[in-house]
Amino acid sequence: MNTNNIAVVFPGQGSQRSGMGKDFYDSLKVSRETYEEASTTLGWDVAGMCFGEDERLNLTAYTQPCILTTEIAMLRGLQALYGFFPSFFGGHSLGEFTALVAAGVLPLAETLRIVEKRGQLMQEAVPVGVGGMAAVISDNIDMEVVRETIAGLPLDVANANSANQVVISGKLDAIPSAETRLREKLAANNNFRFVPLKVSAPFHSHFMKPIEAPFTATLLSIGKGLTPENAATVTSNFTGGYHAPDAGEIIKNLVSQLSNTVKWKENMSNLASRADSIYEIGPGRPLRDFFKTIGVTCVSVTTLSAAQRTFQPETSQS
């Protein structure tokens, strides 16, 4: 297929589900080998974690490498089946690491060890049950209004996802107060919704600041295979634009991403400005609806059958 002007995006935490990627694993050797590589690298059964009913799949130290493995296994499967080789790459939060692997900036094995450590550090920063996140949904939501409304609470704006969604993050026991304030502030909007998220830590908040130094050390010690010249096609959650082909800047951006707002709206605009087609590859499809808010079509592939319908429509209908 012609992939000259195609972008691919990868969702992050929250997109995990039991059984994710199993159809690729069962059907495609290259996908199966990806799970095997991950298990060998990490020393535990990644496929078993993804395909079973293990509650640890929702703990960030396991969630992160499992999603990364699944997304790369799916991508490699699509490459083998359909010659799917995009030119531009983006990922939401954890998905940015998948994008860096997909673009050839970091090897998979190194990145698996990096995100496993990232998850461990995040969970150590705030114990399970202490931190939380919630999505604030409203038409044409103003991120600064949200920020001002929750001022004084131990919460931050974690994600600027779209024109209609902002995510807040911080102390779990402060989230009900934030909901009350935001509901009063945005009461005139009939489409207002407030949705607590199923996460085990308050990602992209100031509570992640203490782990910036150890995560920098992790990137410097594990990320020896970094190929910075390939990064100019990958968007940065921290800056909103494309990464510079500079190792120091890439590491700085990935560390800063931990405790700062994910500028996904800007990522989407930058990808859409350079790509004619955009595909979302992963176990869930949260990014597709975000692209809709900027008038851009994003085709989601979450299963092998969805890939067949997308890339072989005539065959799948026969």
C-alpha positions in Angstrom: 0.0 0.0 0.0 1.1 3.6 -0.5 2.1 4.9 2.9 3.9 8.1 1.8 1.5 10.4 3.6 0.0 8.1 6.3 0.3 8.8 10.1 -0.3 6.2 12.8 -1.3 7.0 16.4 -1.2 4.8 19.4 -3.5 5.0 22.5 -2.1 4.8 26.0 -3.3 3.6 29.4 -7.0 3.0 29.7 -7.1 1.2 26.4 -6.0 -2.1 27.8 -8.4 -5.1 27.9 -8.3 -8.7 28.5 -7.6 -10.7 25.3 -6.0 -7.7 23.6 -3.9 -8.7 20.6 -4.7 -12.4 20.8 -6.1 -12.7 17.3 -2.8 -11.2 16.0 -0.8 -13.6 18.2 -2.8 -16.7 17.0 -2.7 -15.8 13.3 0.6 -14.1 12.6 4.1 -15.4 13.4 5.6 -11.9 13.6 3.1 -10.8 16.2 3.6 -14.0 18.2 7.4 -13.4 18.1 6.8 -9.9 19.4 5.1 -11.2 22.6 7.8 -13.8 23.0 10.5 -11.1 22.7 8.7 -9.1 25.4 8.4 -12.0 27.7 12.1 -12.9 27.3 13.1 -9.2 27.8 11.0 -8.7 31.0 11.2 -12.2 32.5 7.4 -12.7 32.8 4.7 -14.0 30.6 3.5 -10.9 28.7 1.1 -12.8 26.5 -0.4 -14.5 29.5 -1.0 -11.2 31.2 -2.6 -9.7 28.1 -4.8 -12.7 27.3 -5.9 -13.9 30.7 -8.0 -12.5 33.5 -5.1 -11.2 35.6 -6.1 -8.1 37.6 -2.5 -6.9 37.5 -3.1 -5.8 33.9 -4.6 -2.6 35.3 -1.6 -1.9 37.5 0.6 0.6 35.7 3.9 -1.4 36.0 2.2 -4.2 34.0 -0.2 -2.1 31.9 2.6 -0.1 30.2 4.7 -3.0 28.8 1.5 -5.0 27.9 0.0 -2.1 25.8 3.4 -1.4 24.2 3.9 -5.0 23.3 0.3 -5.4 21.9 0.6 -2.2 19.8 3.9 -3.2 18.3 2.7 -6.8 17.7 -0.3 -5.3 15.8 1.8 -2.9 13.8 4.2 -5.6 12.8 1.3 -7.8 11.8 -0.1 -5.0 9.6 3.3 -4.4 8.1 3.6 -8.1 7.2 0.1 -8.5 5.8 -0.4 -5.1 4.1 2.9 -3.3 3.8 1.7 -0.8 6.3 4.7 1.5 6.8 3.5 5.0 7.9 5.6 8.2 7.6 4.4 10.0 10.7 3.9 8.8 14.3 2.1 10.0 17.4 1.0 8.4 20.7 -1.0 9.5 23.7 1.0 9.4 26.9 2.4 5.8 27.0 1.5 5.6 23.3 4.3 8.1 22.6 6.8 5.3 23.5 5.1 3.0 21.0 5.4 5.7 18.4 9.1 6.0 19.1 9.6 2.3 18.6 7.4 2.3 15.5 9.5 5.2 14.0 12.8 3.4 14.7 13.9 5.9 17.4 14.1 3.2 20.2 14.4 -0.6 20.0 11.5 -2.6 21.4 13.5 -4.5 24.0 15.0 -1.3 25.5 11.6 0.5 25.5 9.9 -2.4 27.3 12.4 -2.1 30.1 12.0 1.7 30.1 8.2 1.6 30.4 8.2 -1.1 32.9 10.5 1.0 35.1 8.3 4.1 34.3 5.3 2.3 35.6 7.1 1.1 38.7 8.3 4.7 39.4 4.8 6.1 38.8 3.2 3.7 41.2 5.9 4.2 43.9 5.3 8.0 43.6 1.7 7.6 44.7 0.3 4.4 46.2 -2.7 2.6 44.7 -5.9 4.2 46.0 -4.3 7.6 46.8 -4.3 9.2 43.3 -7.0 9.5 40.7 -7.9 11.0 37.4 -11.2 12.2 35.8 -12.3 13.3 32.4 -14.1 16.6 32.1 -16.4 16.6 29.1 -18.1 19.7 27.7 -18.6 21.3 24.3 -15.8 23.7 23.4 -14.2 23.3 26.9 -11.6 25.9 27.9 -8.6 24.2 29.5 -7.7 27.4 31.4 -11.2 27.7 32.8 -10.8 24.2 34.1 -7.4 25.0 35.6 -8.8 28.1 37.3 -11.8 26.3 38.7 -9.7 23.6 40.3 -7.1 26.0 41.7 -6.3 25.3 45.3 -7.1 21.7 45.0 -4.3 19.1 44.8 -5.1 18.5 41.2 -3.7 19.5 37.8 -4.8 19.5 34.2 -3.3 16.3 32.9 -4.5 16.0 29.3 -5.8 18.5 26.8 -7.4 15.8 24.6 -9.8 17.6 22.4 -12.1 20.6 22.1 -14.6 18.7 24.2 -12.4 16.8 26.8 -9.8 17.8 29.4 -8.5 15.3 32.0 -7.6 16.3 35.6 -5.2 14.4 37.8 -4.1 14.4 41.5 -5.4 13.3 44.9 -8.3 10.9 44.6 -10.1 12.4 47.6 -10.1 15.9 45.9 -11.9 14.7 42.8 -15.5 15.0 44.2 -14.8 18.6 45.1 -13.5 19.3 41.6 -16.6 17.7 40.1 -18.8 20.0 42.3 -16.9 23.1 41.3 -16.8 22.2 37.6 -20.5 21.3 37.5 -21.4 24.7 38.9 -19.0 26.5 36.5 -20.2 24.6 33.5 -23.8 24.1 34.5 -25.1 26.1 31.6 -23.8 23.4 29.2 -26.2 20.6 29.0 -23.5 18.3 27.6 -21.3 18.5 30.7 -20.1 15.1 32.0 -17.6 14.2 34.6 -16.1 10.7 34.3 -13.7 9.2 36.9 -11.0 7.1 35.2 -9.8 3.6 36.1 -6.2 4.3 36.8 -3.8 3.3 39.5 -1.9 6.6 39.8 -2.3 10.4 39.0 -0.4 10.6 35.7 0.8 13.9 34.3 0.4 15.8 37.6 2.9 17.4 39.9 2.8 14.3 42.0 5.1 12.7 39.4 7.8 15.4 39.9 9.8 13.2 42.4 10.4 10.5 39.8 11.8 12.8 37.1 15.4 12.3 38.3 15.2 8.5 38.5 13.4 8.3 35.2 16.1 10.4 33.6 18.6 8.0 34.9 16.6 5.1 33.5 16.5 6.7 30.0 20.2 7.4 30.1 21.2 3.9 31.3 18.7 1.8 29.3 18.2 3.9 26.2 21.5 3.2 24.6 19.9 2.3 21.3 18.4 5.8 20.8 18.5 6.9 17.1 17.5 10.6 17.4 17.6 11.3 13.7 14.4 9.3 13.3 12.5 11.3 15.9 11.6 14.3 13.6 8.5 12.3 12.4 7.2 11.7 15.9 5.1 14.2 17.9 5.9 15.1 21.5 3.2 15.2 24.1 5.2 17.7 26.1 5.9 20.3 23.4 2.9 19.6 21.2 5.1 19.6 18.1 7.5 17.1 16.5 10.6 15.9 18.4 13.9 17.4 17.4 16.5 14.9 16.2 18.5 15.5 19.4 19.0 12.8 22.0 19.1 15.3 24.9 15.9 17.0 23.8 14.1 13.7 23.3 15.0 12.5 26.8 14.0 15.9 28.3 10.6 15.8 26.6 9.9 12.2 27.8 10.8 13.1 31.3 8.8 16.3 31.3 5.8 14.4 30.0 5.5 12.7 33.3 4.3 15.7 35.3 3.0 18.1 32.6 -0.1 18.4 30.5 -0.3 16.1 27.5 -0.9 18.5 24.6 -2.8 16.0 22.4 -4.8 18.7 20.6 -1.6 20.1 19.3 -0.3 16.7 18.4 -3.4 16.0 16.4 -3.2 19.3 14.5 0.5 18.7 13.7 -0.1 15.2 12.4 -3.1 16.2 10.4 -1.1 19.0 8.8 1.4 16.6 7.3 -0.6 13.4 6.7 -3.4 12.6 4.3 -4.6 9.6 6.2 -4.4 8.8 9.9 -4.8 5.3 11.5 -5.1 4.4 15.2 -3.6 1.1 16.1 -4.1 -0.4 19.5 -6.4 -2.4 21.8 -8.9 0.5 22.2 -9.9 3.4 20.1 -10.1 6.6 22.2 -8.1 8.7 19.8 -10.6 8.4 16.9 -13.2 10.5 18.6 -10.6 13.2 19.5 -9.7 13.6 15.9 -13.4 14.0 15.0 -13.4 17.2 17.0 -10.9 18.8 14.7 -12.7 17.5 11.6 -10.2 14.8 10.8 -11.0 11.2 10.0 -9.0 8.7 12.0 -9.5 5.0 11.1 -9.2 2.7 14.2 -7.8 -0.9 14.0 -8.3 -2.7 17.3 -8.5 -6.3 16.0 -7.3 -8.5 13.1 -10.8 -8.6 11.7 -11.0 -4.8 11.8 -7.7 -4.7 9.9 -9.1 -7.0 7.2 -12.2 -4.8 6.8 -10.0 -1.7 6.6 -7.3 -3.0 4.2 -9.1 -5.7 2.3 -12.7 -4.5 2.2 -13.6 -6.5 -1.0 -12.3 -9.7 0.5 -14.0 -9.2 3.9 -17.4 -8.7 2.2 -17.2 -11.7 -0.1 
